[in-house]
């Protein structure tokens, strides 16, 4: 069994409500950082299609016995007054009718709140004695019409002053502004019901309506509205974005025109549902309307009419003007259809009908047809030429039943099913059943045809994920509260869908455990079912990897890799669909056979069954049971409230008011307690951020718990186990190391994964020990440790460690307005090293992006002794002397002693401010700063940050000979070496730093190297950086470079384009195909076996240059370490997003023959994208697209043995969370003799 450990970070975006900022003596905003790889969210386009037919004027609670109009019988009409009816009147309040002055209206009779004894509620409205007092619920029961309840839910209710379609008369939020004429005062507003009843309501009731709730969301839905009745769409419309004209955008009041229109429109007429949806289709396509709908964009001056344009109020003046309207084709589109009746008008021209055949297909009277066109067929937006579609049509049935409800369910299903299918479920077309009579439409036998007559098919996950038998986008509502909840639920689901396309992961990986992939990921924002929004949740889970390197979920859920034919763990592939990361689940039990490459289903990320999930383990266990240690003056100390006095002194660096009591609250919060109801801590601003959620969504079972694990962004987990960390016994024949790794204490170690998170902690999670078995149906299982066959400890947090320099920043972690402050946010490395005469297993970590200087605190590196990984000890923790960030990944150097070598970093996470570039040598045993070297250009010091450092033991003598590293500023840098062979670290001087390659470009990532058959050292590195938003535009040419360093002793420097260096960018390699092979490939449309070129006869080949080669990268960058294997040098090339919608940029795999810098004639990658074709003479490409998203920092590859000596499998991940399995082959002649030093 080959060893594999893979780490990726994913994030799913939801929402985060804005809040009032707290006040501190140090401004949290100065320390906020969100990586540029996190996809940008854009507000979704949501068109409300609202039924204002005559039935919307019927009584909502007390209609006639036939459910029409209003009850006119003094004995009642069969409807029961419950005493809880909601509406304009507050149900539990007592009201009396008074003659009062109404602002901007005049004097009139108005119901106002009072006290006293309520009068019994009569059976119908004419039974009201206006001289008596009544309960609000009673007045709602008798007076509220259907349209009133819709208004109450969305706008708070129609103002008495709303007599014209004017926000200054209809939108209560404009109260207090000049020239308004609202029926409002400091208490609240006077509302008027559809039947003319007036009531005075307080502001709290108004502002509890949905539009005012949506206004407080960070990601606000862009709303528009059309109203339909009679034979089409009414003239009063609101374009998506709240536009009615070019100049009425209002960034402060984003829904004022929507509020106005809903409050102003009165119900009347028939129900032309299909014509309304057809004109919704025309609106999104920007076609001329057929039924009175929206006027499309005519030119550059009215882009506001086109939903593909969004306004960005860049000058914050509350008006959309000039270039502030920007094309956002990636914004998702949605429709919410609110209707209370059976459709009964349609076709073109419009006629009364109950049949789908009327106007079929392009003008069909059945709304199921335009719903399908909107969602599945899609449209081309004419002014832009961009193709798009509506993500989902939501159907909210108001007082529906019978054929009207049956039809709306069909509309919701046809308008929202999984687009991977041609039709919903297993259907093959539109509903064609006949029936009769049809409600509100026809009375004859079989007079109707279509959606009103068709039953839903059996529940199917493509439209009914929760299995309740109803489409997931269908809601039924028959009272005020249900309407409000239905619209709110639909909007929150829309926001979830809109933000999920921003799923991002930015990680690296490192070899570790056979048969397992470990996947950390995070949600920057997540919305609970009740609409409460959480942020920055971290996760860590694992999946199986089988003998053929297929990823598998733990379908059987027994922590055994099951491959039996009757019960097996399903093969999975990560795919991108509709800008979201999904999981394709294959039907077959193996990767061969008739159903092996057949798609069974597509799942969301959190629906896949993990082998274990440590985030769930933490959520399900008590905060008081956790072992959390922090560095207290060099000693590991329990992070508990007993340390409050000491920690308060640190937090006073940020806020001088922090005392022992407040510090205790912060400690409890950081440990994972929910303090929202705590009498001592509940009001403290530093513990206000909500983390409680129903963990069933992620964990498959459970209840509401506090989510304790913080976000994991740039931290690469490391692993220790019973297997050797290094190969000194093989590489150097070190018998003392062999004895160390063969000791019982080493061989009995549990496997532990270490990962940093932005909760300020390095977490130690038990992975368990993978045990290989001879049973081919169950080749691997997971158990607690080599000597513990149980499984109860798998996934648990053994301990967590907080570096001292991370402590001050943690005061902000619980702020309700938390803006994301990085703390322990970088990779870690585990190494076996001999210190003080004893072998130890050590973990070296760095705060990385965390620790921008705050007083005496700043980004640090730390070393833990994890020889016993369950019981660690702290060796040391050090900040860099210049207080820069520790973004230069620590390298372990073996010279006259063991050292940690790290370069100075930028002063801020975005990499915009720099100090003098320095190289620091810390003694591994105790952190003593043995030497500091300054990078110079001639006699001048270099102002820059230092990239990752790579030590090289060139001659295999157990001592490193040379260090390679790059430097970077915002757009420049160079590549250097330090020749150290035969020297003590303390004797090194600045003059030992020599420029190896003059490149004048940023060099952030670590290089890699190999030695050819002639003993010549080849070094490979790339240029570029990706730290802040400014890096999304690459204004300079970058390079990927390979050179023979034949003068590392003399210290010569190479320059690109000089004699002996070759530009291979335009080199073409051709080959004749002699053999193809089939591989299984999945995407959003399904899975299939595809042909790839396997063998060729060369037509052209590359030529080895004298000194080296370079490949130019335009608009691209190299931000991760290259890999050398089998004669191939591979590197991930990243093209940052160049436009507002580019989802995190795109990554390509460049695969070259290491000596020539050109592709091998025999393709290194088995992919349809590796060659120009699969027959005859083909071009072999140097770069192969692998997906959207940014590559991780550090080593992005995991290389494992393939199915033959010439094949190997490489797992690659990008920031969208996709794990790609790349099948590759070595260069001809390198099948068994190529050596690559990946491990030290």
N, C-alpha and C positions, 0 to 999 in steps of 0.2 A: 504493500500500500504506500503510495507516495504521500508526502507531507504537503499539507496546504492550509494556509490561514489567509483569509482575505478580509479586508476591512473597507467598508464604505459608509458614507454619511448621506442620509436622505432627509429632505425636509418637505413636509406637506404644509401649505399655507392655508390659514383660515383668516381670523379677524382679531383685531385688538382695539377695544374702546379707548378713546382718549380720556384723559383725566387731568385734573388740575395739578400742576407741578408743585413739588415740595421745595422748601427753601433750605439750602445748606451753605456752610461757609466755603465749601469746595463744590463747584458746579459739576454735577454728574455728566452733563452734556459734553464736557471737555474730554470725557473718557469713553464715550460711546463709539462702537465700531460694529458695522455689519459688512461682511465680506461682499465684494462685487459679484461673486459667483451666485449669490442668491438672486433668483429671478425677480424681475420687477412685476408687481401686481398692477393690473389695470381694472378700473371699475367695470362691472358687467353692464351691458345694455339690456334693460328690462322694459318691455312694453306691456302696460296694463291694457287689456282689451275688455272693456266694461259694458255689460248689458244694462241699458237704461230703457228697456221696453216697458210697456204699461204695467206689467205685473210687479215691477220694482216699486210701484206706489201702493201696493197692497199692504195691509197690516202685517207686521212681522210676527206678532205673538197671538193676535186675536182676530184672525180672518173669519170669513163665513165657514160653515161646516164643509163646504166644498173647497176650502183653502184659497178662496179668492177674495178680493176687495177687503172689507172690514165687517166685522160682526155688527149686525143691526137688530139683534134680538135681545130684549131685556132679560131673557132667561139664559142668555149665553149661547155659544155656538159649539160647545163641546170641548173647549180648550181650558186647561186648568191653570189658574194663576198660582205661581209657585212662591212668589215673594222674593225672588232673587234675580228677576229679569234686569238685564243691563241695557243701557242706552244713554240718551242725553241726561237723564236724571240719575243721580247716584242712588243705587238701589236701597241702601239702608237709611238714607236721610228722609226727613219729613219736610214736605213742601206745602206752601200756601200761595194763593194767587193774589198779587198786589198790582196796583196801578203805579208804575214808576217811570222815571225818565231813563230812556235808553240812549247812550252816547251815539251821536251822529244819526239817530233815527227819529227820536221824539218820544212822547209819552205813550205807554201802552200797558196792557195787562201782561204780567210776567210771573211765572212760577219761581219762587225763591225759597231757599232753605230756611227752616224755622225749627221750633221745638214744640212739644205738645203731643197730644194723642192723635194717632192716625185714624181716619175713617175707613171702615171696611171697603174693600175694593169692589166696585160694581162689576157687572157682567159685560157691559159694553160702554163705549166712551160717552154716550149721551146720558149715562147714569151718574156722571161726575157732577157733584154739587160744588161749584167754584167758590163757594163761601167756606168750604170745609178743608181740612188738612188731609193730605194723602202721602202714603209712602212712595218714595221714588220708583220702586219696582212696579207698583201699581200703575203709575203714570206711564212708565215705559211699556207695560203690558197693553195698555189701552191706546196710547198715542203713537208709538213708534211704527213707522213704515219701514219696509225693507231697505230703501235707499238711505234712510236715516242711520240704520245700523252699519251700513257700509261706510258712510261718512264718519260716523263715530269711531270706527276701527282705524281708518286711515288718516283722517284729518282732525279728529276731535269733535267734528260736527259743523253744520252750516251756520255761519254767523247771520244774525238778523239783518246786518248791514249788507249782506251779499246779494244785492239786487242787480248787479251787472258783472260781467266777466272781467273783474279788475282786482288784482292782488291787494290794492290799497283799500278795498272794501271786503275782501273775502279771506285774506290770509292773516290769522291772528298774530303770527310771529313778527309782523311789521308794526305792531303796536308801539307807539312812542316815536316812530319815524315821522318826518315832515310830510304833510299833505295826505296823510292817511285818514280814512273815514270809517273806522271800525267800531262795531258795537261792543267795545271793550273799555275797561278801566283798570285801576290797580288791583281790583279784586279778581277779575276774570272777564268773561264775555257773555253776552246774551245770544243764545242760539235759537234758531227757528226750525221746527220740524217741518216735514213735507206737508203736513196738514195744517200748518200755521200756528201751532202751539209754541210758546216762547218760554225759555227757562234760562236762568242765570247760573253759570257754572264757574267754579274757581279755576285759576290757571293750572293747577296741578292736574286737573282732569284733561285739559286741552293738551298739555305737554306729555301726557301719557300715551297719546295716540302714536301710530306707527311712524309716520313721516318724521316726527320729532325725535323718535328713538333712532331712526336710520341716520339722521343728521349727525349723531354723535359717534358714528362708526368711523374708524380710520379708513376702511375700504367701503365707500358709500356706493350703493347701487345707483346707476344713472337711469332715472325713471322717465317714462313718457306714458301718455295715455291716449287712447281713442275710445269713443263712446258709440255704441251701435244700437239702432232701433229702426222701426219702419222698414225701409228697403235698403239701408246701407249705413254708412258712417256719418256721424254728425259733423258739422263744420267746426265745432269747438274741439280742438285737438292740442295735445302737448307733445312736441317732438322729444325723443330721448335726449336727456341732458337738461330737461326742463326749459327747452326753448319754445317760444312762440314767435320770436323775431330775432334778428341778429344781435341786438343790443341788450337783451334782457337776461343774460346769464348773471347769476348772483351766487358767488362763491360762499357767501355767509348764509344765505337762505336758499339752499339748493333745490327745494321742492315747492317754491312759492306758486308757480304757475300750475303745477299738478294739484296742489291744495285748492287753488282757486277754481280750477275746472271741475273737480269732483264736487265741490260745494255748490257750484252754480248749475250744473246740468240737472234738469228735471226729467222724470221718466214718462214715456208715452210710446205707443206704437207696438209693432210686431217684433219678431226676433230673428234678424238676418245674421246668424252666427258665422256661416261660411263666407258671405261677402266681407265681413269684418276681417276674418283671417286671410282671405285673399288679398285684401288691401294691406294687411300687415306684411304679407309676403312681398307685395309691390314696394312697400316702404323700405324694407331691408335690402331689396334688390335695386331700389331707386328707379323703379318703373313708374310711369304715370298711373295714377289710381283709376280704378274702374267704378268704385262704389262710394266716392266722396272722401277717400282717404288722404294721406299726406301728399303734399306737393314735393317732388324730388328736387335734389340739388340741380341748379341750372348752370352754375359756373363757379369761379373761384371766390365770388363774394358771398355765397350762401352755403358754405360748407356745413353750417350748423344744422341744415336740413338732413344731412347724411349721418346716420348713426356710427359710421366708421371713423368719424372725426370726434375727438374729445378736446375739451378746453382745458388748458393748463394756465391758470392765472399767475403768470410768472412775475408780474409786477405787483401782485396782491392788491389790486384796486377794485376787486369784486366784479369786474367786467371782462367779458371775453372779446378780445380785439386782435386784429392783425394776425401775426404768426402764432398766436396762442392756441389756435385751432390746429391740432396735429392729427395726422392719420394714424390710427391705432387698429390695424386690421386683426390683431390677435385678441382684442377684447371679445369676450364671449357674449352671445346673444340669447335672450330668453323671452318667453311670452307667458304672461299669467292671464288666463281667460276666466273672468268672473261672470257667471250667468245663472239666472234663476228659472230658465225655461227651456223647453224643447225647441230646437231650431225649426222654423217654418217658412223661411223665405230664402231664395237663392236662384242660381243660374244667371245668365246674362242675355238679355235684360232680366232683372229680378222679377220673380213670380212666386206666388204661394205654392209651396211644394213640401212633400215629406219623403222625397226619393233622391237617392244618390245619383240616379241617372240624369236628373235635371242639370244641364250644362256640363255633363261629364266629358272629359276629365278636367280640362283647364279652368272651367267655371263651375265645377260641381257644387250643388247646393248642400252637400253633406260636409260639415266642417272637418271630418276625418281626413278628407283629401288634401285641403291646404295644410293641415297639421303635418301630414306625411311629407308634403313638398317642402315645408319650412325646415323640417328636421332631417330628413333623409336625402331627398333630392338636392336640397340646397339651392343656391342662387349665385349669380355673379353680380356684384355691385357695379352698376354701369359706369359711374364717373371714375371709379378707380380700377375697374377691370379685375378686382380681387374676388375670388370665389370663397364663399363661406356658407354657414347654415345656422339654424337656431339649435342650441344645445338641447333645449327641452321646452315643450309646451305644457304648462301647468294648468290643470283644470280645477277650479274651485266651484263646486256646485252649491248654489244658495237656495235653500228650501227645495232642493230637487228630490225627485223620486220617479218611479216609473220609467218611461222611455227617455225622458230628458236626462236622468242620471245614467242610464245605460249608454246613451250616446256620448256623454261627456267622459265616461271612463274609456271608451274607445278612442276618443280624441287624445286623451292623456297618454294612452298606450302607443298609438301611432305617432305621437309627437315627441316621444322621449325614450323609445327602446334603444338598446345597445346598437350603435351604428355599424358595428362590425357585421351585423346581419343585414340582409336585404329587406326583410319584413319582420315584424315582431313575432316572437315565439317560433312556431313552425308554419306560419301562415304563408300564403303565396300571393296575396292581393288584398284589396279593400274588402270590407264586409258587404255582403250582397244578400243577406237574409231579408225576407219580407215579413210584414206583420201588419196588424191593424185591429182596432183603431190605434192611432198615435196621439199621445197627449198634446193638447193645444194645436193640433195640426189637421188630422183627418179622422173620420169616424167609420169608414168602410172597411170591409174585410180585405186584408193584405194591401191596404192603401199606402203603406209606407215601405221603404226599402233602404237598407244601409245600416249605419251605426245605431239608429234607434231600435233596430230589430235584432241586433246581434249580441249574443252573450260573449263574455270574455272567455278566452281559452283557459285551460288549467294553468295555474301559477307557473311562471317561468322567470328565471333570474335575470333575463335581459330586460324585463320591465317591472318586475316585482321582487326586488332583492330581499325584502323582509318576509316574503311568503305569506302575506295576509290575504292574497287573492285579489287585491286591488292594485292598480298602477301606482308606482311610488310617487308620481306627480299628480295624483288625484286626491282632492280633499272635499269633504262634505261639511257644510256649515248651515245651521238653522237658527242661530241666535247671535247676539252681538259678540260675545266672548269667543265663540267658535270661529266667526269670521275673522276676528283679530288674530287668533292663533293660527288659522290657516294661512292667511297672508304672511304673517311673520315667519312661520315655518318654511313657506315657499321661498321667501326672500333669503332666509339664512341658508337654505339648501343651495340656492343660486350662488350665494357668496362663497360657500364651501367649494362648489364646482369651479367658480371663477378663479379662486386662489389656488386650487390644487394643481393647476398647471405650472405653478412656480416651485414645484418640488425640486430641491437642490441638495446635493451632497458634495463635500469638498474634503476628501481624505486620501490618505495613502494606505499602503498595505505592507505586510512583512511576513515572511515564511514562519510557520509555527506548527499547527496541528493537522495531522492527517485526518481526512474525512469530514472536516468541518469548515464552513465559512462563518465568520463572525461579522455581524453587520451592525455597527452603530449608526444611528440616524437621529434626526431631530425635527421638531415642528417649531418654527419661529412663532407661528400663530395657530391656534386651534380653537374651534368653536364648539362649545357644549351644545347638547340638544336643546337646552333652555335658552340659548342665545348668548350666554355668558362666554366671554372670550378670554382665552388663556394664551400665554406666550412662553416660548423657549423651553419646550419639553424635550428631554433626551431619552433615547431608547438604545438598547443593545440586545440583539437576538442572534440566533445561529440557524444554519441550514446544513443539510448533508451534502457531501460531494462523493459520488460513487466511483467505482474503479475506472470508469471511462470519462471521468471528470465532468459528469453531468451534475448540475445543481438539483437537489431534491428537497421538497418540504417534508416535514415529519407527519405525513398524512395519517399514519396509524397511531401517532401520538404515544409512543412507548419508549422513546429514546434509543431505538434500535433502527439501523438502516435496513428497512424491509424491502426485499426485491422478489418476494414470492408472487406467483401468478394470481393467487386468490386475494392477496392483500399486500399492496406495495405503496411505497412512498413515491408520490408523483414527481416526474421530471418537470422542472420549471425553467423558463427563460424570461429575463427582464426585457421589456419592450417599451417603446414610446408610442402612445396613441393620443391624438388630440391634445398634444402638449402636456401629457401626464405620463408618469412612469407607472406601468402596470406589470402584472405577472401573467405570462402565458403558461397555462398548465396543460401538459401533453397527456393524451389519452393512454399511451402505451406504458407497459410495465418495464420496458427496456428501451434502448435507443436504436433498436433494429426491429424489423417485423412490420406487418401490414399496417398496424395502427401507431407505430412509433412516432411518426412525424405528423400526427393528427391532433389538431387543437381540440381540447376538451372544454376549456373555459378561459376567460380572462378575469383576473382578480385584482382588486385593489391591494396595495402593499400590506395593509394591516389585516387582510383576510387570509394571508398565507400562514400555514401552521408551522411555527418555529420549533426547533428542537428544544430551545429554552429561551426565555426572555427575562433579562435581568431587571429591566425597567419595571416589569410587572411584579417581579419578586420584591423589589423595594417598595412598590406601592402597597403591596398586600401585607407588609410587615411593619411593625411599630417603629416609630422614630426613636423611641427610648432604647430599643434593642440594638441599635447600630453602634459599631465601633468606629469612631471618627477621631483621628489624632491630628494635632497641629504642631508646628515647629515653634516651641516656646524656648527661645534663647538657646537653640541647639539640641533640645531634648523633645522627643515625641511625648506629647501630653494630651490627655483626653479632652476633647472639645465639648465641654459640658458647661452648665451654668455656674459651676464652681469656679470657672475661669473668667467670670463676668468682669470682675474688677480689673484684671490685667488687660483683657481685650477692650474694655471701655477706653483705656488709655490710648490704644491704637486708633480706635474709631473716632476719638476726639480730634485726630488729625483732619478728619472730614467735617465733623460736627462737634463743636465744643460743648454742646448740651448733653452729650451722651453720658449717662451715669450707669451705675451697676445694674439698676432695674431695667433700663432700656437695653443695655448690653445683653442681659439675660433673655429678653424677648427676641433679640436678633439671633442669638445662639439657638434658641428653640426653633425659630423659623428655619434657619439653615439646616438644622438636623432633620426637618421635615414635618414639623407640627403644623396643624391648622389652628391659627390663633384668632380667627375672625370673631369668635364669640368669647374670647378670653377677657375677663374683667380688667386685668392688668395691662395686657398688651394690645387688645383689640383696636385701640385708637391710635397706636403708634404708626406713623407714616411708613416706617421702614419694614413693616411686616404686613402690608396691605395687599400685595399682589396675590391674586387667586391662583391656586394650583389644583383645586379639587375637581374631580371629574368621575364619571361612571367608567371604571376601567374595563367593563365588559367589551367596549369597542375595540380595545387593543389586546386584551388578555383572554377573551373568549368566555370569561365568567367573572363574577365579582360585583361589587357595588361601588358607591361613591367613596373615593379614597384621595389622599393627597399624593400627587405625583412628585416624587422626590428627586429623580435624576434630572440634572440640568443638561442643557444642550451640548452636544459633542460636535464640534465643527472641524477644527484643524488638528485635533489630537489623534495621532495614530496609536492604536493600542499595541502593546507588546505582550508577549506570552512567555511564561516559564512553565516547564513541565518536567517529567522524568527523562526527557530526551536532552542530549547535549545542546547547549546554547551555541557553542563554537566547535571548531574542528581542529584544535591545536594538536590533538593526539594523532590525527591523520596527516595534517598538513606539515607539522614540524616534528612529529614523533615524540611529543612531550608525555613522558610516562607519569609525571606527577599529576598532570591534568587528567590522564586516563584513570588514575586511581580516584580522583575527585568525583568524576562523573559516574564511576562504577560503585560508589559507596551506597549503602542502604538508604542513607538520608536523602541522597540525590535521586536514586531510582524510585523511591516511594513518594516523591513529591506530587501533590495534586497539581493539575494544570490550572493556572490562574492567568486571567487576562487583565492587564492594567491599561486604563484609559483615563485621560483627563477630561474634565467637563467645565463648563463655565458657571457651575455652582461653586467653583473655587477648589474643587477636590480632585485628586488622583484617586480613582476607584479601583479596587481589586475585586474582581468577580471570579467566582469559581466556575470554570468551564466544565470540569470533569475530565476524566481520562478516557480517550478513545481506545477501545480494546478490539483488535482485529480477530476475526473468527474464521474458522475453516468452512463454515456453512455458507455456500454461495448465495443462499436466499436471505441470509442475515449476516453479511460480511463484517459489519462493525456494530458496536454498541457503545454507549456512553455510561460511565459509572463515576461515582464520587472521586475516587483516586485509585492508584494501582493496588492499594490494599483494602479498599472499601468498595464492595460491589453494589452498594445502595445507590439510589438516584435522588435522594431527598435534599442533598446539598447543592445540586447542580443549578447554576444560575445565580446563586446568592452572593450578596456583597459580603466579603470577608472583612474588609476594612476600607477606610478612606483616609487620605492624607491631605492636609491643607498647608501649603508652604506659608511661611511667615509673611513673605512679601505679597501674598494674595489676600491677606486678611483685611487690609483697609478698604479694598474695593468691594468687599462683600456686604458692606453696610447698605449698598444700593440694591442688592439682589431682590429684596422683597418690596421695593417701591412699586406702587400702583402704576407709576409712569416710567417704569424701568425701560431703558432704551437699549439695552444689551451692552454690558461692560465685560470685555473678555478678561479672564483670569488665568486658569490653567488650560491654555488653548493652543497646544502644540503637540508634536510627535514625541514619543519616548523611545528609548533604546535599552535593551537588556544585553548585558555582556558578562561573560565569566572572566575574571581578572585575578591576578595574584598580587595581593596587597599585604604588606607587613608579614610576608612569608607565608600567607595562607590564601588558598583559592576561595573566592567568594563569587556569588551571583549578584550582580549589581544592576539596579535600574537607574538610568540617567534621564531626567525629565527637564523640561523647560516651560516657563510660562508663555513663551512665544509672543503672540499678539497681546497677551495680558501684561499689565504692569507698566503702562506709561507712567513716567516719573510722577510721584505724589509725595512731596516732602522727601524724607530719607528712604522711602520705599520705591522699588522699581522692579522690573522684570528680572527673574532669577532663574538659575539652573540649580538642580538639587540631585543628590545621589542617595539612594536608599539601598541598604543591604537586604536583599530578598532571597538569600540562600535558603532560608526557611520562608517561603512566600506567604505563609499564613501569619507569621510573626515577624514583621519587618523591624529594622532599626534605621535611624537616620545617621548617615555619615556627615553630610554637610549640605548647606544651602548658601549660594552666593549670588548677589546681584553683580552686574558688570560695573566696573569702576566708573564708567562714563554714564551710567544709568540709561543706556539705550535698551531697546527690546532684544530679547534673546531669539531672534528669527534665524540666526546662523545656527543650523542644527548641530548640537554638540557631537564632535568626533572623538573617538577613543584612539589615542596614540600610544604605541609602545616604542619607547626609545630607551634612555638610561633608566627610566621608571615608567609607570603607567600615568597617562595624563588625559584630561579632558580639554580639548581644544575648541574654542568658540570665538567667532568674530563679533565685532561690534555691530549693532543693528541700527535701524532707523530710530528716530525719537518718537515716532507716532506710527500706529498700525497701518495707515494708508501709505506710508513711505514717502512723505513729502519733506521731511526735515532730517538733516544728517549732521554728524560730527566727524571727527577724524577717524578714518578706518584703522582699526587695531585688531591684532590677533592676541588672544589671551590663552595662556597655558596654565591650567589648574591641575595640581597634583591630585590624582584620582583618590588616593587614600584619605586625604583630609581637606582638600579644597584650597591648599596653599597656592597663592598666585606666584608661580615660579618665574614667569617671564611675561613681558608684554612687548609686542613688536608693533611698530607703526608703519603703515603702507605709505610709500613715498613715490613721487614722480620726480626723479632727479633729486634735488634738495628740498622740494616742496611736499608737504604732507597732502595726502589725498583725502578730500572730504567726500565720504560715501559710506554705505553700509557694506558689510561683508556677507557673501552668500554662503551656501553650505560648503563644508570643507571635506575633502576626501584624502585620507592617508593611503599610501601605496607602499607595500613591501615588495619591491621589485625583484629581489634576488632570493626570496624565500629563506631568509636567515633569522626569522622571528623578530626582526626589528624593522620598523617603518623607515623608508628611505627618503620619501618626499611627500609634501603636502600640496594639494592643488585646491584653489578656490578662486571665486570671482568676486568682483565688487559691483555695486550698482547705486545709481542715483535715480532720478525720475526717468532719465532717458539715455544714460551713459554708464560706462564701466569698463573693466578689463579683466583679463584672466592671468593669474599669478601662480608661481610655485615657490616653495621653500624647501631647499635641499638640506636634509638633516642627517644624512648617513654619516655615522662616526662622530656625531656631535652630541654633547649634552644639551638639554633644553635650556638650561640656565646660561649657556654660552652663546646662544643665538642672538643675533643683532638685526637691526632694521635692514642692513645691507644684504642679509641672507634672503630677503624677499626679492624675487626677480619676476619681471613680467614675462610670461610664457607666450601669450598671444596678444597682440595689440588689436583690439576689436572695436573699442569705443562704443560698446553697447552694454546694457545692464546684464549681469550674469548672476542670477538668483539661485538657480538649481545646482545641485551637486553634479560633478562630472562622473564619468566611469572610465574604465580602462581595460586593456587586455595586452597580452604579449603574443606576438606572432611566432611562427616556426623558426625565425632567425634570431629570436631573443630581443626583438625591438619592442619598446613600450609604445602602445597606441593610447591616446587620450581622446575622449569624446565629451563635448559639452555643447550646450545651446545657450542662446541669449534671449532675454525677455523677462518680464515681471508681470504680476497681476495681483496687486495689493489694494488698489482703490479704484473708484469710478473713473478717474482720469486714465487708467490703464485700459479702459474699454476701447479707446482709440489708439492704435499703434501708428504713430506718425513717422517712424523710422524703420529701416530694414533690419530684421533680425537674421541670425544665422544658426545653422547646425554645423558643427565643425568636428573633423577628425584629423589628428596629426600625430606623426611619429616624433616623440620627444627624445631626440638623439643627442641633445646637449643640455640635459638637465643639470649636469655637473658644472659645465662652463657658464650656464645661465643665459644662453642666447634667447632671442625673442623672435617669434614668427609674426608676419603681417599678412592679412588676407590679400590675395592678388599678387604677392611677391613671387619671385622665381621659385618653382618647386611646389607651389600650392595651386590647386585647380578648382575652378568654379564648376560644379557638376549640376547646377540647377537646371540647365536646359538639356542635359544629356538624355538621350532616348535609348532604351533597351528593347530590342525586338527578339522574339523567339517563336518557334513553330511548335504548336501543341502536339504532343504525342500521347498524352493520357489525361483523362478527366476523372473526377471523383465526385460523388454525391454527398452533400451534407444537409442536415436539417436546419432550416432557417425559419424563424417566426417573426411576424410583424403584426400591425394592427388589423390586417386583413385575414390573417390565418397563418398556418404553418405548411411548409412544403419542402420536398427534396429538390435541391438546386445543384446544377453542375458547376464545378470549380476546376480550374486548371491545376493538375497535379504534377505533370512532367512535361518537359519541353526539350527541344534542340535549339541551342543558342543561334541566333542570327547575328546579333551584335553583343559585345560585352564591354564592361567598363575597363579602364586602364588605371593601374596603380600609379599615383603621382609620386614625385620624389620625396616631398615632405608631408603632404597631406591634402585634404580637400575641404571645401565648404559649400553649403547649400543655402541659398538665399531664401528668406521667408518674408513675404510682403503682406503686411497686415496681420501677421501671425507672431507667436511667441513660444518659447520653450520654457516651461515653469516647473517641470519635473525631471527627475534623473533618467538618463537613457539606460538601456540594458544591452549587454553584449552576450550573445549565446549562439553557438552553432555557426559561427561565421557571419551572423547577422548582427547589426547594431540597430536597435529599435528605439524610437523616441516618440512621445506624444506631442504633436504640434497643435497649438491652440489658436483659434481665430476668435478674438473677443467679439461680442455683439457690436455690430457697426450701426444698427438702427434701433429704434425704441422698442421694437417687438422681437428682436433677435433673442431667443430664449437661452440666455447664459452663454452664447457663443457656440462654436462647434469645434470638435476635436477630431484630428486625423492621426492615424498611425503611419509614421514614416519607417519603412523597413528597407535597409540598405546593406549591401555587402561592405563589410567594415573597411576593407583596403581601398576600395574605389569610390565610395560615396555614391554609388549608383545601384539600382535594383539588381538582384540576381536574375538571370534569365529563367531559372526555375523559381517561380514565385515563392517568396518566403511566407506568404499568408494565403491560406486556402479560403478565398472569398470571391464572390462574383464581382467585387469591386477592385480586385487585384490586377485584372487584365482587361484589355479592351474587348475581349470576346473569349469564346471557348473552343474555337475551331480555326485551323489554318495558322497564319502568322499573326501574332498579336503583339500589342504594346504591353510591357510590364510596367505598372505604375509604381512610382516611388512612394506616393501617399495614398492612403485608403481612408475614406470617411468612416468613422465609427459611431458618430452620434452627437447630439447636442449636449452642451454642458462643458464645464472646465475640467481638466485633469487635476489630480491631487498633487500636493507638494510631496517631495521625496520620491521614493521608488513606487511607481504606480502599477508594477507588473507582478504577477505570480506565475512562475514557470513550473510546469509539471511534465512528466513523461507522457508521450503520446502512445499510439497503438503500435508504432514501429520505431526502429532505431533512428529513422530520419525525421520522425514527427514529434512535436511537443505541443502542449496546450498552454496558452497564456490567457490568464484572466486579467481583464482591464476594466477599470471603472472610471466613470466620469461624474460630474457634479449633479447630474439629473437623477442619480441613484441607480443608473443602469449598470449591471455587472455583465460584461461581454465576455463570452468564451470564444477566443480566437484560436483556430487550429492552424499551426504553423509547421514549417519544415526547415531543417538546417540547410546550409549551403552545400552544394555537391562537394564531396571529399571530406566533410566535417562530421560524418555520421557518428564516429566513435572517438575522435581524437581532439576535439576542440575543448579547451579549458576556459572557464569563465569564473573569475573570483567575485562572487556575490557576497559570500560570507567572509568575514575577516578571519 
